[in-house]
Amino acid sequence: MKILKFGGTSVGSVKNMSLVKDIINTSEKKIVVLSAMSGTTNTLVAVNTAIKNNEIAVAESIISSLSDNYLKVTEQLYQKAEYKELAINYITKVIMQLQSLATKPTSNHTEYQVLAQGELLSTHLFYYFLKEHQINAALLPALDFMRLDHFGEPDNFYIKKNLSQILDSKNEVEIYITQGFITRDYMGEISNLQRGGSDYTATIIGAALDVEEVQIWTDIDGFHNNDPRFVANTHTISHLSFEEAAELAYFGAKILHPQTVIPVRNKNIPVRLKNTMQPEAPGTLIDSSIHGEGIKAIAAKDGITAIKIKSARMLLAHGFLKKVFDIFDYYQTPIDMITTSEIAVSLTIDNPTHLESICHELEKIAAIEIETNRSIVCLVGHNIVNHHETPNLFQILQDVNVRMISYGGSNNNISLLINTNDKLETLRKLNRYVFEPAEVF
């Protein structure tokens, strides 16, 4: 069995849904994980924001527009009246639920229920589409088997047990359609795996079932050696190790959710990245093997805040770093980069939600300086720290104001903190220094 996940763009139009149908319509058994249609999650976030602000009329207007859009899709997607009717009835049910949520007191559960409707809509509409084309498929409701534990992590025992039972009861089916992103929490309430979590859903399911392969289908043909949105003439990387892919995903490569490789890495289940619009392209294979050394790819992560923490007594203060880390731990704020000197620690975070409270606590033990509008540029490849060509990248220090460097924490990653305004120039210069050395010397 294989797991095939398709992103929002892949199910974002009637044309693309037809492409997905052709890709999955093979004889081998598979579970197909779908995201919400492109744009839907953003619309639902807007609905939720209006509900939180008690702007009921605004919420109802957005919901009405969402209904109109899906009814238009229904008219284009189906040829037979019976399937149009099934789709319209389901859309009506979802819209009525959203309208009901808009008039109730808000909570986190309200938000999660609102956001869940995107994946529920895309899977039901696509399922009816397959049935109209007489393809042997079944709906596999994610809320019947996906669950998080007390720590917000996948409850793997529960998932494996319940998913296996459901599949055994529908053994005659070749294609199972399920929702990415959505899950239940340990109390049984609807929750989710955060934005981009459909990738994570796919590998959680893949690990639970010990599948042959997990495929992530998007609108780009795999990992590129640089960000094709900003740099010309990038190329697809044919192979990455789990560690290399995880570094790239965490530090900004949008094609993959940062946690995707975690469930499958220990079971050595390969992940293949493919392009829905060019299914014949080989894409990128991610597994435990290592192919080559040196810098393979560059990625960038925006929205970074840098915090410099200075203490004249740092060397003499036993437990100083522990106090610093305990503050970030208390506010559940991960640290991306960290560098130290004799009297100072500089670190970065990508979630400023609790920044004010964190700074208030830090000021009790040290002087602090805050820098916002920063980006992390990450260079990834096997054993790049020791590779003989790696020093080429440091020529960029002549041209770009690099605020911090993380070098040596991982053999597969070198990270540079820069001003976000310098990101475009930095990516392009690094591309020349690293991948086009003949033009430099």
C-alpha positions as CSV (number, residue, x, y, z in Angstrom):
1,M,0.0,0.0,0.0
2,K,1.0,3.6,-0.7
3,I,-0.1,6.9,0.8
4,L,-0.6,9.7,-1.7
5,K,-1.2,13.2,-0.4
6,F,-2.4,16.0,-2.6
7,G,-2.2,19.7,-1.6
8,G,-4.6,22.5,-2.0
9,T,-3.5,23.5,-5.5
10,S,-3.8,19.9,-6.7
11,V,-7.5,19.9,-5.8
12,G,-8.0,23.6,-6.4
13,S,-9.8,23.4,-9.7
14,V,-11.9,21.0,-11.8
15,K,-8.9,20.5,-14.2
16,N,-6.5,19.6,-11.4
17,M,-9.1,17.2,-9.7
18,S,-9.2,15.4,-13.0
19,L,-5.4,15.1,-13.0
20,V,-5.5,13.7,-9.5
21,K,-8.2,11.2,-10.5
22,D,-6.0,9.9,-13.3
23,I,-3.0,9.7,-11.1
24,I,-4.7,7.6,-8.4
25,N,-6.8,5.4,-10.7
26,T,-4.5,2.4,-10.6
27,S,-5.0,-1.2,-9.4
28,E,-2.8,-1.0,-6.3
29,K,-4.3,-0.1,-2.9
30,K,-3.7,3.4,-1.6
31,I,-4.9,5.9,0.8
32,V,-5.3,9.4,-0.7
33,V,-4.9,12.3,1.8
34,L,-6.4,15.6,0.6
35,S,-5.9,19.2,1.7
36,A,-8.6,21.8,1.5
37,M,-9.1,23.4,-2.0
38,S,-6.6,26.3,-2.4
39,G,-7.9,29.5,-0.8
40,T,-10.4,27.7,1.4
41,T,-8.4,27.6,4.6
42,N,-7.6,31.3,4.3
43,T,-11.3,32.0,3.9
44,L,-12.1,29.9,6.9
45,V,-9.5,31.8,9.0
46,A,-11.3,35.0,8.0
47,V,-14.6,33.5,9.1
48,N,-13.1,32.6,12.4
49,T,-11.5,36.0,12.9
50,A,-14.9,37.7,12.3
51,I,-16.5,35.3,14.8
52,K,-13.9,36.1,17.4
53,N,-14.5,39.8,16.8
54,N,-18.3,39.3,17.1
55,E,-18.7,40.6,13.6
56,I,-21.5,38.2,12.8
57,A,-22.6,40.0,9.6
58,V,-19.0,39.9,8.2
59,A,-18.8,36.2,9.0
60,E,-22.1,35.5,7.3
61,S,-21.0,37.4,4.3
62,I,-17.8,35.4,4.0
63,I,-19.7,32.2,4.5
64,S,-22.2,33.1,1.8
65,S,-19.3,33.8,-0.7
66,L,-17.7,30.5,0.2
67,S,-21.0,28.8,-0.5
68,D,-21.3,30.5,-3.9
69,N,-17.8,29.4,-4.9
70,Y,-18.4,25.8,-4.0
71,L,-21.7,25.7,-5.8
72,K,-19.9,27.0,-8.9
73,V,-17.3,24.2,-8.6
74,T,-20.2,21.7,-8.3
75,E,-21.7,22.8,-11.6
76,Q,-18.4,22.3,-13.4
77,L,-17.3,19.1,-11.7
78,Y,-20.2,16.8,-12.2
79,Q,-22.1,15.7,-15.2
80,K,-24.8,13.7,-13.6
81,A,-27.7,15.2,-11.6
82,E,-27.5,12.7,-8.8
83,Y,-23.9,13.6,-8.0
84,K,-24.5,17.3,-8.2
85,E,-27.3,16.8,-5.8
86,L,-25.1,14.8,-3.3
87,A,-22.5,17.6,-3.5
88,I,-25.0,20.4,-3.1
89,N,-26.5,18.7,-0.1
90,Y,-23.2,18.3,1.6
91,I,-22.1,21.9,0.8
92,T,-25.4,23.1,2.3
93,K,-24.8,21.0,5.4
94,V,-21.4,22.6,5.9
95,I,-22.6,26.1,5.3
96,M,-25.4,25.7,7.8
97,Q,-22.9,24.4,10.4
98,L,-20.6,27.4,9.8
99,Q,-23.6,29.8,10.1
100,S,-24.5,28.1,13.4
101,L,-21.0,28.4,14.7
102,A,-21.0,32.1,13.8
103,T,-23.8,32.8,16.3
104,K,-22.4,30.9,19.2
105,P,-19.8,31.9,21.9
106,T,-16.3,31.4,20.6
107,S,-13.6,29.0,21.9
108,N,-10.6,27.1,20.5
109,H,-13.0,24.3,19.7
110,T,-15.1,26.7,17.5
111,E,-11.9,27.7,15.6
112,Y,-11.0,24.1,15.0
113,Q,-14.5,23.2,13.9
114,V,-14.5,26.1,11.4
115,L,-11.1,25.2,10.0
116,A,-11.9,21.5,9.6
117,Q,-14.6,22.2,7.1
118,G,-12.1,22.8,4.3
119,E,-10.8,19.3,4.2
120,L,-14.2,17.8,4.8
121,L,-15.5,19.7,1.7
122,S,-12.6,18.7,-0.6
123,T,-12.8,15.0,0.3
124,H,-16.5,14.7,0.0
125,L,-16.6,16.5,-3.4
126,F,-13.7,14.5,-4.7
127,Y,-15.2,11.2,-3.5
128,Y,-18.5,12.0,-5.3
129,F,-16.4,12.8,-8.4
130,L,-14.7,9.4,-8.3
131,K,-18.0,7.6,-7.8
132,E,-19.4,9.4,-10.8
133,H,-16.5,8.0,-12.8
134,Q,-17.2,4.5,-11.4
135,I,-14.0,4.3,-9.5
136,N,-14.0,1.9,-6.6
137,A,-13.4,4.3,-3.6
138,A,-14.5,4.8,-0.1
139,L,-14.4,7.7,2.4
140,L,-12.1,7.2,5.4
141,P,-13.1,9.9,7.9
142,A,-9.9,11.2,9.6
143,L,-11.9,12.1,12.7
144,D,-12.6,8.3,13.2
145,F,-8.9,7.4,13.7
146,M,-6.7,10.5,14.0
147,R,-6.1,11.6,17.6
148,L,-3.5,13.6,19.6
149,D,-2.3,12.6,23.1
150,H,-2.1,14.9,26.2
151,F,1.1,16.4,24.8
152,G,-0.4,17.3,21.5
153,E,1.6,14.6,19.7
154,P,0.0,11.9,17.5
155,D,-1.4,9.0,19.5
156,N,0.2,6.4,17.4
157,F,-1.3,3.4,19.2
158,Y,-4.8,4.7,18.9
159,I,-4.3,5.7,15.3
160,K,-2.9,2.3,14.3
161,K,-5.6,0.3,16.1
162,N,-8.6,2.3,14.8
163,L,-7.3,2.8,11.3
164,S,-6.6,-0.9,10.9
165,Q,-10.0,-1.8,12.1
166,I,-11.7,0.6,9.6
167,L,-9.6,-0.7,6.7
168,D,-10.4,-4.3,7.6
169,S,-14.1,-3.5,7.4
170,K,-13.7,-2.0,3.9
171,N,-11.2,-4.4,2.5
172,E,-12.8,-4.7,-0.9
173,V,-12.0,-1.0,-1.7
174,E,-8.9,0.0,-3.7
175,I,-8.8,3.7,-3.0
176,Y,-9.5,5.3,0.4
177,I,-10.1,9.1,0.5
178,T,-9.3,10.8,3.8
179,Q,-8.7,14.3,5.2
180,G,-5.3,15.8,6.0
181,F,-4.7,18.3,8.7
182,I,-7.7,17.5,10.9
183,T,-7.7,15.3,14.0
184,R,-9.2,15.0,17.4
185,D,-7.5,15.9,20.7
186,Y,-7.2,13.5,23.7
187,M,-10.6,14.7,24.9
188,G,-12.2,13.8,21.6
189,E,-12.7,17.4,20.4
190,I,-11.8,18.5,16.9
191,S,-8.3,19.8,16.5
192,N,-5.7,20.1,13.8
193,L,-2.0,19.6,13.0
194,Q,-1.5,23.3,12.1
195,R,-1.0,24.8,8.7
196,G,0.5,22.5,6.2
197,G,-0.3,19.5,8.4
198,S,-1.7,17.4,5.6
199,D,1.8,16.3,4.8
200,Y,2.2,15.2,8.4
201,T,-1.1,13.3,8.3
202,A,0.2,11.3,5.3
203,T,3.4,10.2,7.1
204,I,1.6,9.5,10.4
205,I,-0.8,7.1,8.5
206,G,2.1,5.7,6.5
207,A,4.0,4.8,9.6
208,A,0.9,3.4,11.3
209,L,0.4,1.0,8.4
210,D,4.1,0.3,7.5
211,V,3.4,1.3,3.9
212,E,5.7,0.9,1.0
213,E,6.0,4.6,0.2
214,V,4.5,8.0,1.0
215,Q,4.0,10.4,-1.9
216,I,3.5,14.2,-1.5
217,W,2.0,15.7,-4.6
218,T,2.1,19.5,-5.0
219,D,2.4,22.1,-7.8
220,I,6.2,21.9,-8.0
221,D,8.4,18.9,-9.0
222,G,10.3,18.3,-5.8
223,F,12.8,20.2,-3.6
224,H,14.8,22.7,-5.6
225,N,18.4,23.7,-4.8
226,N,17.2,27.3,-4.1
227,D,13.8,29.1,-3.9
228,P,12.5,29.3,-7.4
229,R,10.2,32.2,-6.5
230,F,13.3,34.4,-6.0
231,V,16.1,32.8,-7.9
232,A,16.2,31.9,-11.6
233,N,17.4,28.6,-13.1
234,T,17.1,26.5,-10.0
235,H,16.9,22.7,-10.4
236,T,15.2,19.8,-8.7
237,I,17.2,17.7,-6.3
238,S,16.7,14.1,-7.1
239,H,17.6,12.7,-3.7
240,L,17.8,13.9,-0.1
241,S,18.3,12.0,3.2
242,F,15.7,12.3,5.9
243,E,18.0,14.6,7.8
244,E,18.6,17.0,4.9
245,A,14.9,17.2,4.1
246,A,14.0,17.9,7.7
247,E,16.5,20.8,7.8
248,L,15.2,22.3,4.6
249,A,11.6,22.0,5.6
250,Y,12.1,23.5,9.0
251,F,14.2,26.4,7.7
252,G,11.7,27.6,5.1
253,A,11.3,25.2,2.1
254,K,7.5,25.5,1.7
255,I,7.1,22.2,-0.2
256,L,7.1,20.1,2.9
257,H,5.7,20.4,6.4
258,P,8.6,20.5,8.9
259,Q,7.5,17.4,10.9
260,T,6.7,15.3,7.8
261,V,9.7,13.0,8.0
262,I,9.5,12.3,11.7
263,P,7.0,9.4,11.7
264,V,8.6,7.5,8.7
265,R,12.3,8.0,9.4
266,N,12.7,5.3,12.0
267,K,10.7,2.9,9.9
268,N,12.8,3.8,6.8
269,I,9.6,4.4,4.7
270,P,10.6,6.6,1.7
271,V,8.9,9.9,0.9
272,R,8.6,11.0,-2.7
273,L,7.8,14.5,-3.7
274,K,5.9,14.8,-7.0
275,N,4.3,17.4,-9.3
276,T,0.5,16.9,-10.0
277,M,0.8,18.9,-13.1
278,Q,3.8,17.0,-14.4
279,P,3.3,13.5,-13.0
280,E,6.0,12.1,-15.3
281,A,8.7,14.1,-13.6
282,P,10.8,12.0,-11.2
283,G,10.6,14.5,-8.3
284,T,12.6,14.1,-5.1
285,L,13.1,10.9,-3.2
286,I,13.7,11.2,0.5
287,D,15.0,8.2,2.4
288,S,17.8,7.1,4.8
289,S,20.5,6.7,2.2
290,I,23.1,9.4,1.5
291,H,24.1,10.6,-1.9
292,G,27.0,12.9,-2.2
293,E,28.4,15.6,0.1
294,G,28.5,19.4,0.1
295,I,25.8,22.0,-0.1
296,K,22.8,20.7,-1.9
297,A,20.1,23.3,-1.3
298,I,19.4,26.8,0.2
299,A,16.2,27.8,1.9
300,A,15.0,30.9,3.8
301,K,12.7,31.5,6.7
302,D,11.1,34.9,7.4
303,G,9.4,36.3,10.5
304,I,12.5,35.9,12.7
305,T,13.1,37.8,15.9
306,A,16.6,38.0,17.3
307,I,17.2,38.5,21.1
308,K,20.6,39.5,22.5
309,I,20.9,38.7,26.2
310,K,23.9,40.3,28.0
311,S,25.1,39.7,31.5
312,A,28.4,41.0,32.9
313,R,28.4,38.2,35.4
314,M,27.6,35.4,32.9
315,L,30.8,33.5,33.3
316,L,30.5,33.5,37.1
317,A,26.8,32.8,37.2
318,H,26.2,29.1,37.4
319,G,22.9,28.2,35.9
320,F,22.6,31.4,33.8
321,L,21.8,29.6,30.5
322,K,19.4,27.3,32.3
323,K,17.4,30.3,33.6
324,V,17.3,31.7,30.0
325,F,16.1,28.4,28.5
326,D,13.6,27.8,31.3
327,I,11.9,31.1,30.3
328,F,11.5,30.1,26.7
329,D,10.3,26.6,27.8
330,Y,7.7,28.1,30.2
331,Y,6.2,30.2,27.3
332,Q,6.5,27.2,24.9
333,T,8.6,29.2,22.4
334,P,11.2,27.2,20.4
335,I,14.6,28.7,19.7
336,D,15.9,28.4,16.1
337,M,19.5,29.6,16.3
338,I,21.8,30.4,19.2
339,T,25.3,31.8,19.5
340,T,27.3,32.7,22.6
341,S,30.2,35.0,23.6
342,E,31.9,35.6,26.9
343,I,29.1,37.8,28.3
344,A,26.2,37.4,25.9
345,V,23.9,35.0,24.3
346,S,22.1,35.7,21.0
347,L,19.2,33.6,19.9
348,T,16.3,33.7,17.5
349,I,12.6,32.7,17.6
350,D,10.0,32.5,14.9
351,N,6.9,32.8,17.1
352,P,6.6,36.3,18.7
353,T,3.3,35.5,20.5
354,H,4.8,35.6,24.0
355,L,7.7,38.0,23.1
356,E,6.7,40.7,25.5
357,S,6.3,38.3,28.5
358,I,9.6,36.6,27.6
359,C,11.4,39.9,27.5
360,H,9.9,41.0,30.8
361,E,11.3,37.8,32.5
362,L,14.7,38.1,30.8
363,E,15.2,41.7,31.9
364,K,15.2,40.4,35.5
365,I,18.5,38.6,34.9
366,A,20.2,40.5,32.0
367,A,20.1,43.4,29.6
368,I,18.4,42.5,26.3
369,E,18.2,43.9,22.8
370,I,15.5,43.0,20.3
371,E,15.8,42.9,16.5
372,T,12.8,42.2,14.3
373,N,12.3,41.7,10.5
374,R,15.1,39.2,10.3
375,S,15.4,36.0,8.1
376,I,17.3,32.8,8.5
377,V,19.0,31.6,5.3
378,C,19.9,27.9,5.7
379,L,22.3,25.9,3.6
380,V,21.8,22.1,3.7
381,G,23.8,19.1,2.5
382,H,25.5,16.0,3.9
383,N,28.6,16.8,5.9
384,I,28.8,20.4,4.6
385,V,30.6,21.6,7.7
386,N,33.6,19.5,6.6
387,H,33.3,19.8,2.9
388,H,36.2,21.5,1.0
389,E,33.9,23.8,-1.0
390,T,31.9,25.1,1.9
391,P,34.3,28.1,2.6
392,N,33.1,29.6,-0.7
393,L,29.9,30.6,0.9
394,F,31.6,32.9,3.3
395,Q,32.5,35.3,0.5
396,I,29.0,36.6,1.0
397,L,30.2,38.3,4.2
398,Q,31.8,40.9,2.0
399,D,28.4,41.9,0.6
400,V,25.7,41.1,3.1
401,N,25.2,42.2,6.7
402,V,25.1,38.8,8.4
403,R,23.9,39.2,12.0
404,M,24.5,35.6,13.3
405,I,26.1,32.4,12.0
406,S,25.2,28.9,13.2
407,Y,28.1,26.6,12.1
408,G,28.9,23.2,13.6
409,G,25.7,22.5,15.5
410,S,24.8,20.1,12.7
411,N,27.1,18.6,10.1
412,N,24.3,19.0,7.6
413,N,23.3,22.7,8.2
414,I,24.8,26.1,8.2
415,S,22.5,29.0,9.0
416,L,22.9,32.7,8.5
417,L,20.7,35.4,10.2
418,I,20.2,38.4,7.9
419,N,17.9,41.4,7.6
420,T,14.8,40.4,5.7
421,N,15.3,43.3,3.3
422,D,18.6,41.5,2.2
423,K,17.0,38.1,1.7
424,L,16.5,38.3,-2.1
425,E,20.1,39.6,-2.7
426,T,21.5,37.0,-0.3
427,L,19.7,34.0,-2.0
428,R,21.0,35.1,-5.4
429,K,24.5,35.8,-4.3
430,L,24.7,32.4,-2.5
431,N,23.4,30.8,-5.6
432,R,26.4,32.2,-7.5
433,Y,28.9,31.5,-4.8
434,V,27.8,28.0,-4.1
435,F,26.3,26.6,-7.3
436,E,28.1,28.8,-10.0
437,P,31.7,29.0,-8.7
438,A,33.1,29.4,-12.1
439,E,31.6,32.9,-12.3
440,V,33.3,33.9,-9.0
441,F,36.9,33.1,-9.6
